């Protein structure tokens, strides 16, 4: 069930009469209508990595302790604060303080600013949890500037117990977006290939999880190898390649029903699928008579339409956010390089000219950058402008490849292959500074991550 996300002003918490009836915290005094820009509490997304903002996120109290299918509301309040803490810490821009105290329910909208200032917190996140009579949970989230003693933002989330973790991610997204000016990304999911077994006989299954690794589950049983899974915009559909009957072909997986279907019924090899931004098309590669070109096909199936016709291998296509252009890799010049073209295949232009080879390009959801794998001795994750300039390498390990963008275009997930013959691979993320790099824990080895859109 999708999260029912509501502003508190429209729900139970911000109207004076409703607050009294629901015994929720009294509405705080209105924050100043405007502040001088120099006085606003903001986080520099570039420089903030070296000097992260001190922030306090105490456990969220409850109106009255109640048992729910997700657990007791007092325990949920502690866990929700931990989720917000983890999300913000992992961004690299925030330094959660360890000096925390228990917050009484009445303090949620009347913070003890002097205490939090003494704890080296510039920002404060407080909230509460309440069990509702219809079986849902209400989670309130408030953001304060400690030194100006001002409320900066507030939101409320009404969720079924099964979605309680999403309320924590939504709260972290509110804080992140307000203090950085960037778009949110914590309430999102990643689909990837879960791997186990010896290098020559790896079992590869589709798996899905929240971006922080929680709510992990396998989607396929491993009887057939799967590769390159990617979300469609509706977030309920995954396109991927599978070796069913030892023949690479593209399949569509429906998360809700667990059913999969063959997308292109063709004797030729089809691989590397990616959905268009409007969800109507699937871009993919097909090998015909020794030549590999880019094609597109309707998400519902049908006859493929050929987009490239150059000799060699054209593959790895990715749409721009508006669907008007495509970036792809091609060896038409003698080695793997990056090219762009219009969505109909016209106006093909080379954009990479550095040493080595370029592969796995993917267009940023903001449209301003293209991420890729650069192969020159080792495999590194890099970014460049859509015109091919301003190239920047973000990682420098032995084998990093397969980047995929976060919904806000600030972070990339990728996979890192270990040295030696084990075949072991892990999922990692790195932000655009190239400094905040971290491993994403998975139950087994992981490769080919595909980061999905922000959930509604």
N, C-alpha and C positions, 0 to 999 in steps of 0.2 A: 504494500500500500504506500502511495506517495505521501511525503510529508505535507501536512496542511499548515503552511507557513503564513502567519498573520502578524501584522503590526499590532502591538498591544493597544494602541490608540483605537483600534477597531475591534478589539476583543475584550477581554475581561479586566485588563489591568490598568488602563490609563484613564478610565472615566471615573469621576469621583463617586458616583452612586454605585456603580458596579463594584468598585474596590471595596466599599463598605460591606456590600452584600456577600462578597467572596472572601472577606478577611485577608485580602492581599495587602502588600506593603502600601503605605500611603504614597500618593504621587509626589515625587520630589519637586522642588521649585524648578521652574523653567530655566534651562541653560541660557546664557547670554545670546541674544539674537545674532550677534556677529562679534568676531574678535579680529584684531589686527593680525595680518598674515604672519608677521614675525613672532607673535605670541602664541600661535596655534601649536598644539602638540602634534607633530608629524614625524614620520620615520622616513629617512632617506633610503630608498631601496638599493642604492649603490653603496653609499658610505656606511649605512647602518649595519652592514655585516661586520665591520671592524669595531663598531661601538654599539652593540644592540641595546635597545631601549629596555630599561628596567620596568617590569610589569608584575603586579600582584594578582593572583587568581585563587582566592580562597574557596573552600568547599561551599557549595550552594545549599543554604538551609531549606527546610520544607515547612509548609504551613502546619501540618500535622503528620506525624509518621504514619504511613499507610503501606500495606503490602500490595504489590502489583505483579503481573506476570514477568516484568523485567527485574523485580527485586524491590526492596523497601525504598521509599522515597529518600530517606536520609542517606542511604548508601549510594543511591543514584546521584545525589547531589555531590558527593565526593568524587565519584567516577566522572561525572560531567566536567568538573573543574580540571580533572586530570587530562581529559581529552583536549580541552581548550589549551591547557598548558603545553601539552605535547605538540599540537598543531603549530602554535605560535613559536615554540622553541625550534622546531624543525625548519621553520622558514629562515632561520638564521638572523632574523631582524629583531628578535625579542629575547630578553634575559629574564625569565620568571624568577622571582625572589623565593628563597626558601624560608624566609621569615613570615610565616602565616599564622593567623589566629582564627579561632572559630568565630563566625559571623552570625549574630542573632538575626532572626527573620526581619525585625524592624530596622536593622542596619542596611538592608539591601538598597533602600533608597535614601538612607541617611548615613553615608560612610563616615568612619572615624579617620578623616584625612591626615591628622597629625601622626597617627600610628603608621599609616602606609608611607608617609614621607620619611619616617625614621627607618623604614625597611628598604630604603633606596628604590622605591617604586615611583616612577613618573606617571604611570597609568594604572588603573585599577579596573578589574572586571569582577562584578558581583552578579549574583542571580539567585534564583530559587526554583524549586520543583514542587509541583502540586498534582495530586491524583484527582482526576475529575470523576463526577458521578457516572459519566457515560463510558468509563473504562479507558479514556485517553489520559495523557499527561500534558500538563502545561509547564513549560520551561521559560522563565524570564531571564533576560540577559541585559545588563547595564554596563556601559563603559564610561569611566570618569577620568578627567585630568586631575591628578592629585594636587598639583601645585596651584592651579587656578581654582580648585574646588568646584569644578563645573562638570555637569553631565554632558557627554559628547554624543551619545547614541543609546538607543534602547530598542530591543525587539523581543517579541514573544513567539513561541512555537508550540502549537498544539499537535501532538504526535501520538500514534498508537504505541503501546509499549515496545513493540518489535523495532520501532524506529528511534528509540531514545538516543542512540549514539549520534544520529544525524542532527539532533538538536544541539549537541556539543560542537559538531563541525560547523553548523550554521552560526552559532555564537562566535566561534573563532573567525569565521569568514567576515562577520560584521565588524569585529575589532580590526582585523587585518585591512579590510577595505577602507575603513574610516581613517586609520592612522597612516596608511601608505599611499592612499589615492589610487591603488591598483585594484583590479578586479579580484573577486574571491576565487578560491580553488579547492578548499578543504573538503567540501561536501561533493565528492566525486569518486569515481571507481576506476579501477585498472583491470583490464583483461590481459592475460599473458599465457605463456606456455610453461607449464610445470613439468620439470624433467627429473628423471631418476634412472639409475642403472648405469652399466659400463658404457664407455664412449662409443663403442661400436654397436651397441644395442640399447640405445636410450628409449625409454618410454616417455612420450610427450603427450600431455593432456591439456585441454583448455581449462583455465581456472580464472576465477573472478574474485575481487576483493575490494574493500574500501581503499582509498589512497594511502591510508596509514597501516594497511595490512589486516585490519579487522574484518569480520564477516566473510572469511575466506571459504570458498567452496569450489569443488571440481565440477566442470560441465560435461566432460567426456570421460570415457573409461580407459583410454589409453590403448585400445585395440588398434587404432589407426593413428599414425603420426600426424600432428597438426602443426601449422606454422602461421606466422604473421596475422594474428587476430586483430581486428579493429572494430570499434563501435560504429554503428550508424548513428545519425543525429537523434533518433528517437530513443536511444539508450536501451532499447529492449531487443535490438538486433545486433548480431555480431557477424561480420564477414571474415572468412579465413580460408586457408588452403589446407586440404587434408589428403593423405595418401590412402584413399579407400581403394582396395584392390591393387595396391602398389602403383597407382597412377595419380599424379598430382592433379587435383581439380578444386574448384572454388565452391564453397558451401556457405549457406546462410543459416545461422543458429538463432532460434527464438528463445530468449531467456525465460519468458513466462511459461511456455509450454514444454520447453526442453527438446523441441523437435528441430531437426535440421533438414535442409533440402539442397539438392544439387542446383547451382545457379546456372551454369552453362553446360548444356548437354551437347558436348562436342568431343570428338575423338582426339583432338590436339591437347597438349599440355597447357593448362591455365593456372596462373599463380599471381601472388602479390596484389590482392584486392584491397580497395579502399573506397568507402562510400563518398558520394558527393555531399556538399554541405546541406542541400535540400532533401537528401535521402532518396532521390529518385533514380540515381544511377550508381553503378559500381564500376570504377576504373580498375583495369587489371591488365596483365600481360598474357599473351598467347604465342606459343611457338608453332609456326607453320612452315614446313619444308625447310627447316634449318634456320629460319629467321624469326626473331622475336620482336613483336611490336606491341604498342599500347592499344587497347580497345576499351570501349565502354558498353555496358549492357544495362537494361532496365533492372531495377531491384526485384521486380517480379519475374524476371527471366526474359527470354526471347532471343532474337538474333543480335549478335555483337556488331558494333560499329567500329571500324578500324580508324585509328587516329594518327598513327605514324607509319611510314613506309620506307625508312632508311635501312640499308644493309646493316647487319649486326644485331645487337641486343638493346632494345629500349624497354626499360622496366622501372619499378619503384615509383610510380606516379602518385602525386598528392595534389589535391585541389587547393587553390587559394580560398580564403574564407567566404568570398562572395561567389565562388564557383566559376568565375570568368577565366581563370588561368590554371595551368597545371605545371608543376615542376617534376622532372623525372631524370633518371640517369641513362646514359647511352655510351656505348663504346665506338660510336661511329667515327670518332677522330683517332682511333687507335688505342685508347685507354678510357676507363670509366670517368666520365665528367658529367656535370649537371647542366641541364637545359630547361628552358621554360617555353611554353607555347600557349596559345589561346585554347579554350576548352574544346573547340572544334578541330584542333590539330594544326591550325594555321600559325604563322609567325613563330617558327621554332628558332630559338637563339641560345647559344652556349653562354653560361654565366660563371663557370669555374675555370680558373687558369693557374692554380697553384701546383706545386710539385706533388707527385703521387696520384692516387686515384680518389674519386668521390663517389659515395654511394648512399643509399637509403634516405633521400631527401624528404623533408616534411615541412609543409608551410605552417607558420605560426597562426594560431587563431586570431591574433591581432592584425595579421597581414604584413607586419613590418620586417619579419625575418624568415629565413629558411634554415632549418637545422639539418645536419647531415653527418655521415661517418667519413672521416678522411683517413686514407690508408697510405702511409708513408713510413715504412719501418714498423711502426705500431699502428693500432686503430684508435682514433681519437674522435670525440664528439666536438663538432664546430657549428658556428652560425655565420651567416652572411646576409646581406640585404638581397631582396628579390632581383636587383639589377646585377648582383655579383660582387659588390664592394663590401668594405668594412668586415673582412673575414676575421673571425676570432675563434681560437681553439679553447675549449672549456675544460677538457680533461687531458691527462697525459699518462695513461696506464698502458699495459701491454695490448689489451684487446677490448676496447669499448665500442659498442655499435648499436644500431637500431634505436635512434632517439624518437621520443614521442612527447608532445607538448602538454603541459597542464592547461586547464581551461582558460586561464588568464594570460598565458603566453610568457610567464616569468620563470618557469621551472621546466626542466626536461627529465623524463625518466628514460633509462636505457639499460642495456645488460652488459655485464663485464665477464669475459671468459677468463678462467684461471690458466696459468702456465702449466705446461706438462700435458700428459695424455689422459687426464681424468675426464675431460669434457665438462667439468663443473662450471656453471654460470650462475650469477646472482644479479638481482635487480638493484639498480642504483638511481639516484637523482642528483641533479646539479642545477643551480640557478644561473642566471645570466652573468653573474660576476665571475663564475668559475671557481669561487671560493667555498661556497656552502655545498659540499658534496657529502652524501650519506648513503649507506646501504639500506635497502628496504627488505625487512625480514619476510621470508616466505617459508612454508612448511618444508618444501623440497627445493631443489635448484630451480632457477627461473630464467626465461629468455623471452625475447620478442614482446615487450610490453606495449600495450596500446592504452593511453590515458583517455578516458571518456569525458564528455562534456559535464558541466556543472549540473547537478540534479535539480529538478524543479522543487 
